[in-house]
Amino acid sequence: MNINLTLIAQAISFALFILFTVKFVWPPLMKAIEERQKQIADGLAAGEQGKQQLEASGKLASEELVKARARAAEIIAHAEKRGLQMIEEAKNSAKAEGDRLIAGAKSEIQQEVSSAKEALREQVVTLVVSGAEKILQREVNAQAHAELLNQLKREL
């Protein structure tokens, strides 16, 4: 055998092998590679989109948290204001009740003072009549001298 003929046969075999590979093996491999590239690209795009959605959700969550904190502060301020208002109302109510009780007590004291003065006048009149009776050594008719006794009451 000739080395040239062997070399030519090997070159033809190799060319047939390349032709067979290009025709039947290479397209499915390229298709698989392209599908894998597409799948990787889709995964990367989905990852990027997920990252952007995560950032947007984080921003939205922080904005909602700020709004919630502001609303909570507003509610607390309103509650404190209402609490102070209720305390003021209770103070005013208690003061009014105290003033009413003081006025009632003053009125009752005034009535007792008037009653005591009246009782004292009666006692003084009785003592005066008794003293006058002893001085005059005769009985004084209270009905006959009622006008005189009433005048004495008013003067006392």
MARTORFI-76902 format. One record per atom (N, C-alpha, C, O): z, y, x; residue number from 1; residue in three letters. Coordinates in nm, 4 decimals. Example, Ala and Ser with C-alpha at 12.3 -4.5 7.8 and 13.67 -1.06 7.14 Angstrom:
0.7800,-0.5690,1.3190,1,ala $
0.7800,-0.4500,1.2300,1,ala $
0.7800,-0.3300,1.3200,1,ala $
0.8465,-0.3319,1.4236,1,ala $
0.7080,-0.2250,1.2850,2,ser $
0.7140,-0.1060,1.3670,2,ser $
0.7870,0.0030,1.2900,2,ser $
0.8039,0.1138,1.3409,2,ser $
end
This chain:
0.0000,-0.1168,0.0794,1,met $
0.0000,0.0000,0.0000,1,met $
0.0000,0.1235,0.0840,1,met $
0.0559,0.1363,0.1929,1,met $
-0.0642,0.2055,0.0245,2,asn $
-0.0864,0.3289,0.0948,2,asn $
0.0219,0.4284,0.0512,2,asn $
0.0617,0.4330,-0.0652,2,asn $
0.0668,0.5055,0.1459,3,ile $
0.1729,0.6007,0.1183,3,ile $
0.1222,0.7139,0.0293,3,ile $
0.1976,0.7722,-0.0486,3,ile $
-0.0046,0.7431,0.0422,4,asn $
-0.0599,0.8485,-0.0421,4,asn $
-0.0657,0.8041,-0.1876,4,asn $
-0.0324,0.8790,-0.2794,4,asn $
-0.1099,0.6778,-0.2058,5,leu $
-0.1164,0.6277,-0.3411,5,leu $
0.0230,0.6193,-0.4025,5,leu $
0.0365,0.6490,-0.5212,5,leu $
0.1198,0.5837,-0.3345,6,thr $
0.2568,0.5765,-0.3823,6,thr $
0.3061,0.7170,-0.4153,6,thr $
0.3754,0.7398,-0.5145,6,thr $
0.2692,0.8061,-0.3320,7,leu $
0.3133,0.9447,-0.3539,7,leu $
0.2471,1.0019,-0.4785,7,leu $
0.3116,1.0718,-0.5567,7,leu $
0.1213,0.9730,-0.4971,8,ile $
0.0481,1.0219,-0.6141,8,ile $
0.1052,0.9551,-0.7390,8,ile $
0.1238,1.0227,-0.8402,8,ile $
0.1338,0.8235,-0.7355,9,ala $
0.1904,0.7526,-0.8506,9,ala $
0.3266,0.8092,-0.8859,9,ala $
0.3597,0.8254,-1.0034,9,ala $
0.4029,0.8383,-0.7870,10,gln $
0.5362,0.8954,-0.8124,10,gln $
0.5221,1.0351,-0.8717,10,gln $
0.6007,1.0736,-0.9584,10,gln $
0.4231,1.1114,-0.8262,11,ala $
0.4026,1.2468,-0.8800,11,ala $
0.3576,1.2376,-1.0243,11,ala $
0.4015,1.3169,-1.1076,11,ala $
0.2690,1.1404,-1.0563,12,ile $
0.2225,1.1237,-1.1949,12,ile $
0.3393,1.0768,-1.2823,12,ile $
0.3554,1.1258,-1.3941,12,ile $
0.4201,0.9837,-1.2341,13,ser $
0.5372,0.9362,-1.3101,13,ser $
0.6331,1.0510,-1.3356,13,ser $
0.6872,1.0677,-1.4449,13,ser $
0.6516,1.1283,-1.2317,14,phe $
0.7427,1.2422,-1.2472,14,phe $
0.6873,1.3415,-1.3471,14,phe $
0.7632,1.3969,-1.4267,14,phe $
0.5558,1.3660,-1.3454,15,ala $
0.4925,1.4586,-1.4403,15,ala $
0.5048,1.4040,-1.5813,15,ala $
0.5333,1.4801,-1.6738,15,ala $
0.4840,1.2734,-1.6006,16,leu $
0.5005,1.2126,-1.7328,16,leu $
0.6467,1.2238,-1.7810,16,leu $
0.6739,1.2524,-1.8975,16,leu $
0.7381,1.2002,-1.6878,17,phe $
0.8805,1.2128,-1.7230,17,phe $
0.9130,1.3551,-1.7669,17,phe $
0.9862,1.3747,-1.8639,17,phe $
0.8591,1.4549,-1.6960,18,ile $
0.8828,1.5948,-1.7314,18,ile $
0.8191,1.6253,-1.8653,18,ile $
0.8790,1.6938,-1.9483,18,ile $
0.6967,1.5746,-1.8880,19,leu $
0.6286,1.5968,-2.0149,19,leu $
0.7069,1.5335,-2.1296,19,leu $
0.7255,1.5952,-2.2345,19,leu $
0.7528,1.4098,-2.1092,20,phe $
0.8322,1.3423,-2.2101,20,phe $
0.9622,1.4183,-2.2368,20,phe $
1.0016,1.4340,-2.3524,20,phe $
1.0285,1.4649,-2.1326,21,thr $
1.1541,1.5383,-2.1459,21,thr $
1.1315,1.6697,-2.2192,21,thr $
1.2103,1.7072,-2.3060,21,thr $
1.0219,1.7409,-2.1836,22,val $
0.9932,1.8698,-2.2473,22,val $
0.9577,1.8472,-2.3936,22,val $
0.9929,1.9292,-2.4784,22,val $
0.8908,1.7407,-2.4243,23,lys $
0.8425,1.7170,-2.5604,23,lys $
0.9527,1.6611,-2.6509,23,lys $
0.9629,1.7024,-2.7664,23,lys $
1.0356,1.5679,-2.6011,24,phe $
1.1284,1.4978,-2.6897,24,phe $
1.2768,1.5247,-2.6611,24,phe $
1.3553,1.5228,-2.7558,24,phe $
1.3180,1.5484,-2.5432,25,val $
1.4603,1.5655,-2.5090,25,val $
1.5001,1.7130,-2.5097,25,val $
1.6055,1.7501,-2.5614,25,val $
1.4153,1.7947,-2.4524,26,trp $
1.4495,1.9367,-2.4372,26,trp $
1.4703,2.0088,-2.5704,26,trp $
1.5692,2.0817,-2.5789,26,trp $
1.3875,1.9967,-2.6764,27,pro $
1.4105,2.0697,-2.8020,27,pro $
1.5462,2.0403,-2.8689,27,pro $
1.6135,2.1345,-2.9105,27,pro $
1.5885,1.9136,-2.8807,28,pro $
1.7217,1.8940,-2.9399,28,pro $
1.8343,1.9522,-2.8548,28,pro $
1.9320,2.0045,-2.9083,28,pro $
1.8208,1.9433,-2.7229,29,leu $
1.9227,2.0046,-2.6354,29,leu $
1.9266,2.1562,-2.6553,29,leu $
2.0338,2.2158,-2.6659,29,leu $
1.8083,2.2175,-2.6602,30,met $
1.8026,2.3634,-2.6795,30,met $
1.8578,2.4014,-2.8163,30,met $
1.9262,2.5026,-2.8317,30,met $
1.8264,2.3171,-2.9158,31,lys $
1.8769,2.3441,-3.0493,31,lys $
2.0303,2.3357,-3.0506,31,lys $
2.0967,2.4199,-3.1111,31,lys $
2.0848,2.2362,-2.9853,32,ala $
2.2303,2.2191,-2.9786,32,ala $
2.2939,2.3355,-2.9034,32,ala $
2.3985,2.3865,-2.9436,32,ala $
2.2308,2.3770,-2.7949,33,ile $
2.2822,2.4897,-2.7163,33,ile $
2.2776,2.6180,-2.7982,33,ile $
2.3728,2.6961,-2.7981,33,ile $
2.1654,2.6397,-2.8688,34,glu $
2.1539,2.7608,-2.9509,34,glu $
2.2579,2.7605,-3.0634,34,glu $
2.3183,2.8635,-3.0933,34,glu $
2.2783,2.6424,-3.1260,35,glu $
2.3804,2.6342,-3.2314,35,glu $
2.5182,2.6633,-3.1743,35,glu $
2.5983,2.7340,-3.2354,35,glu $
2.5446,2.6090,-3.0583,36,arg $
2.6750,2.6328,-2.9946,36,arg $
2.6895,2.7802,-2.9586,36,arg $
2.7977,2.8363,-2.9765,36,arg $
2.5854,2.8444,-2.9090,37,gln $
2.5903,2.9868,-2.8770,37,gln $
2.6150,3.0687,-3.0034,37,gln $
2.6942,3.1629,-3.0051,37,gln $
2.5431,3.0286,-3.1105,38,lys $
2.5605,3.0994,-3.2366,38,lys $
2.7032,3.0829,-3.2877,38,lys $
2.7648,3.1785,-3.3347,38,lys $
2.7547,2.9615,-3.2779,39,gln $
2.8909,2.9346,-3.3229,39,gln $
2.9919,3.0152,-3.2411,39,gln $
3.0867,3.0704,-3.2969,39,gln $
2.9727,3.0220,-3.1134,40,ile $
3.0615,3.1007,-3.0258,40,ile $
3.0515,3.2489,-3.0597,40,ile $
3.1525,3.3187,-3.0676,40,ile $
2.9266,3.2969,-3.0800,41,ala $
2.9075,3.4382,-3.1141,41,ala $
2.9731,3.4695,-3.2492,41,ala $
3.0371,3.5735,-3.2645,41,ala $
2.9571,3.3791,-3.3474,42,asp $
3.0217,3.3990,-3.4780,42,asp $
3.1744,3.3996,-3.4645,42,asp $
3.2430,3.4800,-3.5276,42,asp $
3.2258,3.3097,-3.3824,43,gly $
3.3710,3.3037,-3.3590,43,gly $
3.4217,3.4314,-3.2948,43,gly $
3.5260,3.4843,-3.3331,43,gly $
3.3460,3.4810,-3.1953,44,leu $
3.3859,3.6064,-3.1294,44,leu $
3.3801,3.7232,-3.2280,44,leu $
3.4688,3.8086,-3.2301,44,leu $
3.2730,3.7254,-3.3105,45,ala $
3.2617,3.8332,-3.4103,45,ala $
3.3752,3.8244,-3.5110,45,ala $
3.4333,3.9260,-3.5491,45,ala $
3.4069,3.7013,-3.5544,46,ala $
3.5166,3.6839,-3.6497,46,ala $
3.6493,3.7241,-3.5862,46,ala $
3.7348,3.7848,-3.6507,46,ala $
3.6651,3.6892,-3.4585,47,gly $
3.7866,3.7283,-3.3863,47,gly $
3.7988,3.8799,-3.3773,47,gly $
3.9063,3.9360,-3.3985,47,gly $
3.6882,3.9451,-3.3458,48,glu $
3.6877,4.0919,-3.3367,48,glu $
3.7162,4.1539,-3.4731,48,glu $
3.7929,4.2495,-3.4851,48,glu $
3.6522,4.0968,-3.5763,49,gln $
3.6754,4.1486,-3.7118,49,gln $
3.8220,4.1262,-3.7523,49,gln $
3.8837,4.2131,-3.8139,49,gln $
3.8761,4.0106,-3.7178,50,gly $
4.0175,3.9826,-3.7462,50,gly $
4.1090,4.0793,-3.6734,50,gly $
4.2092,4.1254,-3.7280,50,gly $
4.0730,4.1095,-3.5489,51,lys $
4.1519,4.2046,-3.4696,51,lys $
4.1490,4.3428,-3.5345,51,lys $
4.2518,4.4099,-3.5444,51,lys $
4.0286,4.3853,-3.5793,52,gln $
4.0170,4.5154,-3.6456,52,gln $
4.0951,4.5163,-3.7771,52,gln $
4.1609,4.6150,-3.8100,52,gln $
4.0875,4.4050,-3.8527,53,gln $
4.1626,4.3983,-3.9776,53,gln $
4.3129,4.3992,-3.9505,53,gln $
4.3896,4.4595,-4.0255,53,gln $
4.3542,4.3329,-3.8440,54,leu $
4.4951,4.3327,-3.8059,54,leu $
4.5417,4.4738,-3.7709,54,leu $
4.6499,4.5158,-3.8119,54,leu $
4.4601,4.5466,-3.6954,55,glu $
4.4942,4.6843,-3.6603,55,glu $
4.5010,4.7714,-3.7855,55,glu $
4.5928,4.8518,-3.8016,55,glu $
4.4012,4.7541,-3.8754,56,ala $
4.4001,4.8314,-3.9997,56,ala $
4.5213,4.7964,-4.0856,56,ala $
4.5840,4.8840,-4.1451,56,ala $
4.5531,4.6679,-4.0912,57,ser $
4.6696,4.6253,-4.1696,57,ser $
4.7982,4.6790,-4.1083,57,ser $
4.8900,4.7190,-4.1798,57,ser $
4.8042,4.6795,-3.9751,58,gly $
4.9218,4.7350,-3.9065,58,gly $
4.9381,4.8830,-3.9368,58,gly $
5.0489,4.9298,-3.9632,58,gly $
4.8274,4.9568,-3.9331,59,lys $
4.8325,5.0995,-3.9652,59,lys $
4.8740,5.1213,-4.1097,59,lys $
4.9579,5.2061,-4.1401,59,lys $
4.8133,5.0425,-4.1986,60,leu $
4.8470,5.0525,-4.3411,60,leu $
4.9937,5.0186,-4.3641,60,leu $
5.0622,5.0860,-4.4410,60,leu $
5.0413,4.9152,-4.2980,61,ala $
5.1818,4.8754,-4.3122,61,ala $
5.2743,4.9858,-4.2612,61,ala $
5.3756,5.0162,-4.3241,61,ala $
5.2392,5.0457,-4.1469,62,ser $
5.3238,5.1531,-4.0937,62,ser $
5.3205,5.2751,-4.1857,62,ser $
5.4224,5.3418,-4.2040,62,ser $
5.2025,5.3047,-4.2441,63,glu $
5.1947,5.4160,-4.3392,63,glu $
5.2790,5.3883,-4.4625,63,glu $
5.3499,5.4765,-4.5109,63,glu $
5.2713,5.2655,-4.5134,64,glu $
5.3511,5.2277,-4.6305,64,glu $
5.4997,5.2319,-4.5970,64,glu $
5.5814,5.2716,-4.6801,64,glu $
5.5342,5.1916,-4.4767,65,leu $
5.6734,5.1958,-4.4340,65,leu $
5.7235,5.3393,-4.4273,65,leu $
5.8359,5.3684,-4.4682,65,leu $
5.6398,5.4290,-4.3757,66,val $
5.6768,5.5715,-4.3708,66,val $
5.6941,5.6256,-4.5121,66,val $
5.7896,5.6980,-4.5403,66,val $
5.6006,5.5899,-4.6017,67,lys $
5.6116,5.6346,-4.7405,67,lys $
5.7382,5.5795,-4.8052,67,lys $
5.8086,5.6513,-4.8763,67,lys $
5.7665,5.4527,-4.7805,68,ala $
5.8858,5.3902,-4.8389,68,ala $
6.0123,5.4563,-4.7865,68,ala $
6.1064,5.4796,-4.8624,68,ala $
6.0150,5.4867,-4.6570,69,arg $
6.1328,5.5537,-4.6003,69,arg $
6.1490,5.6929,-4.6590,69,arg $
6.2605,5.7354,-4.6891,69,arg $
6.0373,5.7643,-4.6756,70,ala $
6.0439,5.8981,-4.7357,70,ala $
6.0928,5.8884,-4.8793,70,ala $
6.1751,5.9688,-4.9229,70,ala $
6.0428,5.7910,-4.9520,71,arg $
6.0858,5.7717,-5.0921,71,arg $
6.2337,5.7348,-5.0980,71,arg $
6.3071,5.7829,-5.1843,71,arg $
6.2766,5.6494,-5.0058,72,ala $
6.4178,5.6109,-5.0011,72,ala $
6.5052,5.7320,-4.9702,72,ala $
6.6111,5.7501,-5.0304,72,ala $
6.4600,5.8149,-4.8757,73,ala $
6.5353,5.9356,-4.8426,73,ala $
6.5405,6.0289,-4.9630,73,ala $
6.6433,6.0909,-4.9901,73,ala $
6.4293,6.0384,-5.0346,74,glu $
6.4241,6.1230,-5.1541,74,glu $
6.5205,6.0704,-5.2612,74,glu $
6.5917,6.1480,-5.3249,74,glu $
6.5220,5.9396,-5.2801,75,ile $
6.6114,5.8797,-5.3793,75,ile $
6.7571,5.9012,-5.3390,75,ile $
6.8413,5.9319,-5.4234,75,ile $
6.7865,5.8852,-5.2112,76,ile $
6.9234,5.9059,-5.1633,76,ile $
6.9641,6.0513,-5.1821,76,ile $
7.0758,6.0791,-5.2256,76,ile $
6.8749,6.1442,-5.1499,77,ala $
6.9055,6.2862,-5.1670,77,ala $
6.9291,6.3179,-5.3145,77,ala $
7.0207,6.3925,-5.3491,77,ala $
6.8460,6.2606,-5.4004,78,his $
6.8623,6.2824,-5.5453,78,his $
6.9962,6.2251,-5.5931,78,his $
7.0661,6.2864,-5.6738,78,his $
7.0301,6.1067,-5.5418,79,ala $
7.1565,6.0439,-5.5807,79,ala $
7.2757,6.1267,-5.5324,79,ala $
7.3738,6.1434,-5.6049,79,ala $
7.2665,6.1780,-5.4105,80,glu $
7.3748,6.2622,-5.3586,80,glu $
7.3864,6.3900,-5.4407,80,glu $
7.4966,6.4346,-5.4725,80,glu $
7.2714,6.4484,-5.4746,81,lys $
7.2722,6.5702,-5.5554,81,lys $
7.3346,6.5421,-5.6916,81,lys $
7.4170,6.6194,-5.7405,81,lys $
7.2940,6.4296,-5.7529,82,arg $
7.3489,6.3920,-5.8839,82,arg $
7.4985,6.3629,-5.8725,82,arg $
7.5754,6.3970,-5.9624,82,arg $
7.5395,6.3006,-5.7636,83,gly $
7.6819,6.2734,-5.7407,83,gly $
7.7617,6.4025,-5.7316,83,gly $
7.8682,6.4156,-5.7921,83,gly $
7.7087,6.4982,-5.6548,84,leu $
7.7767,6.6277,-5.6437,84,leu $
7.7813,6.6983,-5.7788,84,leu $
7.8805,6.7621,-5.8142,84,leu $
7.6718,6.6855,-5.8535,85,gln $
7.6658,6.7472,-5.9856,85,gln $
7.7696,6.6833,-6.0782,85,gln $
7.8362,6.7526,-6.1551,85,gln $
7.7827,6.5518,-6.0703,86,met $
7.8813,6.4828,-6.1537,86,met $
8.0232,6.5222,-6.1139,86,met $
8.1104,6.5378,-6.1995,86,met $
8.0458,6.5382,-5.9839,87,ile $
8.1778,6.5809,-5.9371,87,ile $
8.2094,6.7203,-5.9902,87,ile $
8.3205,6.7459,-6.0365,87,ile $
8.1107,6.8107,-5.9833,88,glu $
8.1303,6.9455,-6.0345,88,glu $
8.1591,6.9438,-6.1845,88,glu $
8.2465,7.0155,-6.2332,88,glu $
8.0826,6.8593,-6.2576,89,glu $
8.1059,6.8492,-6.4014,89,glu $
8.2463,6.7971,-6.4297,89,glu $
8.3142,6.8453,-6.5204,89,glu $
8.2898,6.6973,-6.3507,90,ala $
8.4244,6.6428,-6.3689,90,ala $
8.5298,6.7479,-6.3369,90,ala $
8.6309,6.7583,-6.4065,90,ala $
8.5061,6.8266,-6.2304,91,lys $
8.6006,6.9324,-6.1960,91,lys $
8.6087,7.0347,-6.3085,91,lys $
8.7176,7.0748,-6.3495,91,lys $
8.4917,7.0766,-6.3583,92,asn $
8.4899,7.1755,-6.4664,92,asn $
8.5574,7.1211,-6.5911,92,asn $
8.6320,7.1921,-6.6584,92,asn $
8.5308,6.9946,-6.6214,93,ser $
8.5919,6.9315,-6.7384,93,ser $
8.7431,6.9240,-6.7211,93,ser $
8.8186,6.9534,-6.8138,93,ser $
8.7865,6.8848,-6.6024,94,ala $
8.9306,6.8762,-6.5755,94,ala $
8.9949,7.0144,-6.5812,94,ala $
9.1055,7.0294,-6.6332,94,ala $
8.9263,7.1151,-6.5283,95,lys $
8.9802,7.2518,-6.5317,95,lys $
8.9915,7.3000,-6.6758,95,lys $
9.0915,7.3610,-6.7137,95,lys $
8.8874,7.2722,-6.7572,96,ala $
8.8904,7.3133,-6.8972,96,ala $
9.0038,7.2417,-6.9706,96,ala $
9.0744,7.3020,-7.0514,96,ala $
9.0203,7.1126,-6.9415,97,glu $
9.1285,7.0356,-7.0045,97,glu $
9.2644,7.0902,-6.9606,97,glu $
9.3564,7.1027,-7.0414,97,glu $
9.2756,7.1224,-6.8322,98,gly $
9.4006,7.1816,-6.7815,98,gly $
9.4288,7.3160,-6.8476,98,gly $
9.5416,7.3444,-6.8880,98,gly $
9.3245,7.3983,-6.8580,99,asp $
9.3424,7.5294,-6.9232,99,asp $
9.3841,7.5119,-7.0685,99,asp $
9.4682,7.5860,-7.1194,99,asp $
9.3237,7.4120,-7.1357,100,arg $
9.3576,7.3868,-7.2757,100,arg $
9.5031,7.3406,-7.2878,100,arg $
9.5758,7.3835,-7.3774,100,arg $
9.5445,7.2521,-7.1960,101,leu $
9.6825,7.2047,-7.1987,101,leu $
9.7804,7.3175,-7.1682,101,leu $
9.8867,7.3261,-7.2296,101,leu $
9.7446,7.4038,-7.0735,102,ile $
9.8309,7.5172,-7.0399,102,ile $
9.8420,7.6116,-7.1584,102,ile $
9.9508,7.6596,-7.1902,102,ile $
9.7291,7.6385,-7.2240,103,ala $
9.7318,7.7271,-7.3404,103,ala $
9.8169,7.6658,-7.4513,103,ala $
9.8936,7.7362,-7.5170,103,ala $
9.8036,7.5352,-7.4722,104,gly $
9.8844,7.4675,-7.5736,104,gly $
10.0321,7.4733,-7.5387,104,gly $
10.1163,7.4973,-7.6252,104,gly $
10.0633,7.4511,-7.4103,105,ala $
10.2031,7.4573,-7.3667,105,ala $
10.2585,7.5982,-7.3826,105,ala $
10.3723,7.6157,-7.4263,105,ala $
10.1776,7.7001,-7.3469,106,lys $
10.2232,7.8387,-7.3630,106,lys $
10.2484,7.8700,-7.5096,106,lys $
10.3465,7.9359,-7.5442,106,lys $
10.1588,7.8223,-7.5953,107,ser $
10.1750,7.8452,-7.7388,107,ser $
10.3012,7.7771,-7.7888,107,ser $
10.3768,7.8346,-7.8671,107,ser $
10.3238,7.6553,-7.7437,108,glu $
10.4445,7.5821,-7.7854,108,glu $
10.5693,7.6510,-7.7340,108,glu $
10.6689,7.6614,-7.8055,108,glu $
10.5642,7.6981,-7.6098,109,ile $
10.6787,7.7706,-7.5527,109,ile $
10.7041,7.8983,-7.6322,109,ile $
10.8187,7.9323,-7.6616,109,ile $
10.5955,7.9691,-7.6671,110,gln $
10.6093,8.0924,-7.7450,110,gln $
10.6740,8.0632,-7.8805,110,gln $
10.7595,8.1388,-7.9267,110,gln $
10.6328,7.9534,-7.9437,111,gln $
10.6914,7.9166,-8.0724,111,gln $
10.8398,7.8821,-8.0565,111,gln $
10.9226,7.9208,-8.1390,111,gln $
10.8720,7.8094,-7.9503,112,glu $
11.0126,7.7747,-7.9269,112,glu $
11.0951,7.8990,-7.8978,112,glu $
11.2091,7.9109,-7.9428,112,glu $
11.0362,7.9927,-7.8213,113,val $
11.1077,8.1184,-7.7922,113,val $
11.1314,8.1949,-7.9213,113,val $
11.2408,8.2461,-7.9448,113,val $
11.0277,8.2025,-8.0056,114,ser $
11.0430,8.2728,-8.1334,114,ser $
11.1475,8.2048,-8.2194,114,ser $
11.2299,8.2707,-8.2828,114,ser $
11.1437,8.0720,-8.2212,115,ser $
11.2413,7.9963,-8.2996,115,ser $
11.3817,8.0194,-8.2455,115,ser $
11.4766,8.0376,-8.3218,115,ser $
11.3939,8.0184,-8.1129,116,ala $
11.5259,8.0408,-8.0523,116,ala $
11.5756,8.1825,-8.0814,116,ala $
11.6943,8.2026,-8.1069,116,ala $
11.4840,8.2819,-8.0774,117,lys $
11.5232,8.4204,-8.1082,117,lys $
11.5712,8.4314,-8.2533,117,lys $
11.6708,8.4970,-8.2837,117,lys $
11.4960,8.3644,-8.3412,118,glu $
11.5311,8.3678,-8.4830,118,glu $
11.6676,8.3032,-8.5050,118,glu $
11.7501,8.3556,-8.5799,118,glu $
11.6914,8.1890,-8.4395,119,ala $
11.8213,8.1214,-8.4510,119,ala $
11.9307,8.2097,-8.3940,119,ala $
12.0400,8.2187,-8.4499,119,ala $
11.9011,8.2744,-8.2830,120,leu $
11.9997,8.3644,-8.2224,120,leu $
12.0299,8.4816,-8.3147,120,leu $
12.1451,8.5233,-8.3267,120,leu $
11.9263,8.5351,-8.3801,121,arg $
11.9484,8.6445,-8.4747,121,arg $
12.0392,8.5997,-8.5891,121,arg $
12.1304,8.6708,-8.6313,121,arg $
12.0104,8.4794,-8.6373,122,glu $
12.0933,8.4269,-8.7467,122,glu $
12.2380,8.4143,-8.7019,122,glu $
12.3294,8.4498,-8.7763,122,glu $
12.2593,8.3645,-8.5822,123,gln $
12.3953,8.3499,-8.5317,123,gln $
12.4611,8.4864,-8.5128,123,gln $
12.5783,8.5056,-8.5454,123,gln $
12.3822,8.5820,-8.4588,124,val $
12.4382,8.7168,-8.4383,124,val $
12.4748,8.7787,-8.5731,124,val $
12.5806,8.8401,-8.5869,124,val $
12.3869,8.7624,-8.6726,125,val $
12.4144,8.8180,-8.8054,125,val $
12.5393,8.7540,-8.8622,125,val $
12.6247,8.8213,-8.9199,125,val $
12.5490,8.6204,-8.8450,126,thr $
12.6678,8.5515,-8.8956,126,thr $
12.7926,8.6036,-8.8256,126,thr $
12.8952,8.6273,-8.8894,126,thr $
12.7835,8.6211,-8.6942,127,leu $
12.8984,8.6744,-8.6191,127,leu $
12.9306,8.8183,-8.6614,127,leu $
13.0472,8.8557,-8.6732,127,leu $
12.8277,8.8968,-8.6837,128,val $
12.8489,9.0358,-8.7248,128,val $
12.9152,9.0395,-8.8617,128,val $
13.0096,9.1151,-8.8844,128,val $
12.8647,8.9570,-8.9522,129,val $
12.9227,8.9541,-9.0866,129,val $
13.0665,8.9054,-9.0795,129,val $
13.1565,8.9573,-9.1455,129,val $
13.0842,8.8020,-8.9951,130,ser $
13.2202,8.7498,-8.9809,130,ser $
13.3107,8.8549,-8.9197,130,ser $
13.4248,8.8724,-8.9624,130,ser $
13.2601,8.9238,-8.8205,131,gly $
13.3415,9.0295,-8.7574,131,gly $
13.3671,9.1441,-8.8535,131,gly $
13.4777,9.1980,-8.8587,131,gly $
13.2660,9.1810,-8.9286,132,ala $
13.2838,9.2905,-9.0248,132,ala $
13.3808,9.2478,-9.1333,132,ala $
13.4598,9.3290,-9.1815,132,ala $
13.3758,9.1224,-9.1717,133,glu $
13.4667,9.0737,-9.2759,133,glu $
13.6096,9.0794,-9.2266,133,glu $
13.7005,9.1180,-9.3001,133,glu $
13.6284,9.0417,-9.1044,134,lys $
13.7628,9.0463,-9.0487,134,lys $
13.8101,9.1899,-9.0357,134,lys $
13.9270,9.2206,-9.0589,134,lys $
13.7178,9.2775,-8.9982,135,ile $
13.7577,9.4176,-8.9827,135,ile $
13.7915,9.4766,-9.1177,135,ile $
13.8917,9.5472,-9.1293,135,ile $
13.7174,9.4525,-9.2136,136,leu $
13.7371,9.5130,-9.3445,136,leu $
13.8393,9.4358,-9.4278,136,leu $
13.8854,9.4832,-9.5317,136,leu $
13.8726,9.3205,-9.3821,137,gln $
13.9685,9.2361,-9.4521,137,gln $
13.9314,9.2160,-9.5979,137,gln $
14.0158,9.2177,-9.6875,137,gln $
13.8095,9.1980,-9.6171,138,arg $
13.7628,9.1623,-9.7490,138,arg $
13.6320,9.0882,-9.7348,138,arg $
13.5692,9.0913,-9.6290,138,arg $
13.5926,9.0247,-9.8361,139,glu $
13.4739,8.9425,-9.8319,139,glu $
13.3522,9.0294,-9.8572,139,glu $
13.3508,9.1141,-9.9465,139,glu $
13.2497,9.0059,-9.7756,140,val $
13.1262,9.0797,-9.7928,140,val $
13.0322,8.9893,-9.8721,140,val $
13.0167,8.8715,-9.8401,140,val $
12.9711,9.0440,-9.9734,141,asn $
12.8782,8.9680,-10.0573,141,asn $
12.7406,8.9726,-9.9901,141,asn $
12.6778,9.0782,-9.9817,141,asn $
12.6945,8.8555,-9.9420,142,ala $
12.5689,8.8484,-9.8672,142,ala $
12.4508,8.8779,-9.9560,142,ala $
12.3537,8.9376,-9.9094,142,ala $
12.4543,8.8394,-10.0800,143,gln $
12.3433,8.8646,-10.1706,143,gln $
12.3330,9.0135,-10.2031,143,gln $
12.2231,9.0685,-10.2100,143,gln $
12.4452,9.0769,-10.2226,144,ala $
12.4437,9.2189,-10.2563,144,ala $
12.3985,9.3022,-10.1384,144,ala $
12.3352,9.4062,-10.1562,144,ala $
12.4293,9.2590,-10.0225,145,his $
12.3966,9.3381,-9.9031,145,his $
12.2828,9.2747,-9.8224,145,his $
12.2770,9.2950,-9.7011,145,his $
12.1923,9.1990,-9.8848,146,ala $
12.0809,9.1317,-9.8168,146,ala $
11.9913,9.2312,-9.7472,146,ala $
11.9421,9.2050,-9.6374,146,ala $
11.9691,9.3478,-9.8114,147,glu $
11.8844,9.4510,-9.7509,147,glu $
11.9465,9.4991,-9.6213,147,glu $
11.8773,9.5140,-9.5207,147,glu $
12.0722,9.5227,-9.6230,148,leu $
12.1440,9.5698,-9.5037,148,leu $
12.1397,9.4637,-9.3955,148,leu $
12.1199,9.4969,-9.2786,148,leu $
12.1578,9.3365,-9.4306,149,leu $
12.1547,9.2283,-9.3335,149,leu $
12.0139,9.2116,-9.2753,149,leu $
12.0004,9.1891,-9.1550,149,leu $
11.9094,9.2219,-9.3570,150,asn $
11.7724,9.2125,-9.3045,150,asn $
11.7421,9.3252,-9.2076,150,asn $
11.6734,9.3053,-9.1074,150,asn $
11.7937,9.4438,-9.2377,151,gln $
11.7730,9.5583,-9.1477,151,gln $
11.8426,9.5309,-9.0155,151,gln $
11.7885,9.5619,-8.9094,151,gln $
11.9617,9.4732,-9.0208,152,leu $
12.0323,9.4386,-8.8985,152,leu $
11.9540,9.3338,-8.8169,152,leu $
11.9477,9.3412,-8.6942,152,leu $
11.8945,9.2361,-8.8880,153,lys $
11.8139,9.1336,-8.8209,153,lys $
11.6979,9.1975,-8.7445,153,lys $
11.6708,9.1624,-8.6296,153,lys $
11.6304,9.2910,-8.8097,154,arg $
11.5137,9.3545,-8.7453,154,arg $
11.5556,9.4365,-8.6245,154,arg $
11.4841,9.4438,-8.5245,154,arg $
11.6712,9.4975,-8.6354,155,glu $
11.7169,9.5805,-8.5231,155,glu $
11.7570,9.4948,-8.4022,155,glu $
11.7404,9.5358,-8.2874,155,glu $
11.8084,9.3788,-8.4296,156,leu $
11.8484,9.2911,-8.3219,156,leu $
11.7248,9.2269,-8.2633,156,leu $
11.7350,9.1477,-8.1696,156,leu $
end
